[in-house]
């Protein structure tokens, strides 16, 4: 069953998410000597990444991946990599970062990233296994670049191109539901009243019309602030 943690405020939710990342990284390094973490884009996790940069002194064995990316270059304002570089990597130190090369175009970038993930990560039943996947949540229930009604939601494989996304930019690259869902730990971070309906959908159980709900389960935690929490949550 998906667990829910409700923080008193958005800053407190960011703190909680940073704590979960630190714990997951430590546990993975203790167990396997390395930690593979997929980060979310957008604006919500920005503070979490700023905090994370101050909480780990030794990044040995930590490898950062991206749950999705826009089909843009690394310096573009829309780039998820750019946001991470301005926060987690701002002081010039940090983990090994595997960037999705969005400027190559969705198909080429997705194929290259799939190859890199499959080469670097341990696999179970042919699926690369992340130690933690940090997920965002859109008001429409999307997560990563898995939007309601888009064919990417049903895609198999490791990483796929996304076209006709309902929010700009329309061309993107995303990890698939099978890969995100296979992570040892999945953490959603959602804040603000505009996310409350999406949170209800996420917690209601698997429904392809709410892509985020396909990642629920015993290994999933949803971290919310009070505004994003439906009545009775947490």
N, C-alpha and C positions, 0 to 999 in steps of 0.2 A: 504494500500500500504506500502511495506517495505521502511523504511527511511534509508538514508545513511549519515554518518558523515565521512568526510575525514580530518584526521589530517595531519600535515606537516611532521611528522616523526613517526617511530615506538615507541619511548619513549612517544611522545605526544598521540598516540593512546592508549597506556597502561594507561596513566593518564585519558583519557576520559572514558575508561572502568571502572577504579576504581571509578570515579565519579558516573557512572551509578549504580554501585553496592551499593555505599553508599546511594544514593537517594532511590533506591528500598528498601533497608533494613529499612531506616527511615520511608518510606511510609507504609510499611507492618506492622511495629511495632505500628505506630500510628493508623492504621486502625483495626488491629486484635490482637495486643499484641505479635505477633511473626513474624519471617521472615524465610521463607524456600527458600534457594538458592542452585541451582545446579551449580557446577563448572566444567569447562572444564579441560582436561589434556593437554599433549603435552608441548612444550616449549614456545609457543607464550604468554600465559597468566602469565608466571612466574613473570615478573615485575609488572603486575597488582596486583598480590597477595602480593608482597612485599609492594606496596603502600597501599593496603587496610589494612594491619596489623597496619599501622601507623595512620590511619584515623578514626578508631572507638575505643573509649576508653571503652565503655560499651557494651559488647556483649550479654547482657541479652536477651533471647528470640530468638537469632539468631541460626538457625540450618542449617548446611552446608551438602549438598548431592553431589553426583558425577553423571555426565551425563553418564559416562562409566568408565570402569576399565579394565586393562589387567589381565589375569588369573595368577597372580603372588602374592607373599607375600608382605607385606607393606614395607619391607626394600629393595626390589628388585629395581635396577636402572630404570626398566620400569614402576614402580608403579606410577599411578597418585596421590595416597595418599601420597607417599613419597615426591613428588614435593611440594604438598600443605603443608606438615609438615615442609619442609625446608624453606618455605616462610611465609605463613599466620600464621603458628603456631610456628615460630622459637623462639619466646621469652617466650614460655610456656603458654601464655594467648591466648584468642581467643574464637571463637564460639564453640558450640556443633557440633562435626563432626561425621557423619554417614558414616563409611567406608564400601565399598564393599569388602567382604572377598574373594578376588580373589584366594587365595590359596586353597579354598574349591573346586575349579573347576567351570567351567562356569554354569552348570545347577544348582548345589546346591547354588552357590553364587547368581545367578539371582533370584531363588525362595525365598531365605532368604531376599534379598533386597526388592523385591516386597512386601513381608509381612510387612517389617518395614515401607516402604513408605506408604502403605495403612493404617497402624495403626496410623502413626504420622501426616499425612497431611490431611487437609480438602479435601473433594471430591465433584465433580460435575458430575452427571451422571456416577458414578462409576469410575471416573478418578481422581487420586491424583493431586492436584493443587499446583504447585510451584509458588512462588512469582516472581522469576527470574531464567531463565536458561541461563547461559553464555556458548556460543558455540564457538568451534574452527571451522576451515575450512581447509580441505586438498586440495591439488592441483587437486585431482580427484573429488572434490565436496562432499566428505564425511564429516559428522559431527558426534560427539560422536564416536561410533563404528558402524555407519550405512554406510556401503560401497556400492557403485554401484554394482548391481547384486547380493548382498547377501540377503538371505531370511529374515534377521532381519529387513530389510527396510519395509517389509509388515506385520511385526508381530503386533499383538494386545496385550492386557494385559499391564502390567506395566514395566517389566524388563525381558530381554531375554538373553540367551546365544548366543554367536557369535562364529562360527567356520570358518576356512579357510579365515580369513581376509587377504587381499593382502599385508599387511605390518606386520612385526613382532611386538609382538608375535601374532600368528594366532588365539589363543583362548582368547576370551574377554567376557565382560558382558556390556550390554548397556540398558539405558532407551529407550523406544519405541517412535516412532513418535507421537502416540496419547498423551503420557504423556508430552514430550518436547513441543509439539505444543499447549498444554493446559495451559502452564505457563502464568501468568499474563503479563510477559514481557520476551522477548527473545532478547538477545544481542549477535551478532556475532562479534568476534575480529579476524581480518586477516591482516597480514602485509607481505610485500615482493612481488616482481614482479612475483614470481612463483605462487602466489595465484590469479592473475588478471583474468585468464580464469575461475577459479572456481567462482569468484565473479560474473562474467557475467552470469554464469549458475544459480547461486543463485537468481539473480535479474530478470531472464527471466520468472519466473513463475514456478508453480509446475510441476516437472518432476521426476518420480522415478529413472531415470538414474542419476539424480543429487540430492542425498538425502537431502542435505542442503536446497534445494529449497522448500521442503515440509514443512518447518518451517517458510516460509515467510508470511507476512501479516501485518495488521495494528498495531499489538503489537510487531513487530520485527524491530530492528535497527541493521544496519551493520556498525561497526566502522573499518575504514581502515586507513593505511598510504598512502601517495601519490603513492608509488610503486605498491600497490595492487589495486588501484582505476582504473577502466576502464575509457576511455575518456567520459567526461560528467557526471561522477558520482559525487555526492555531489555538 
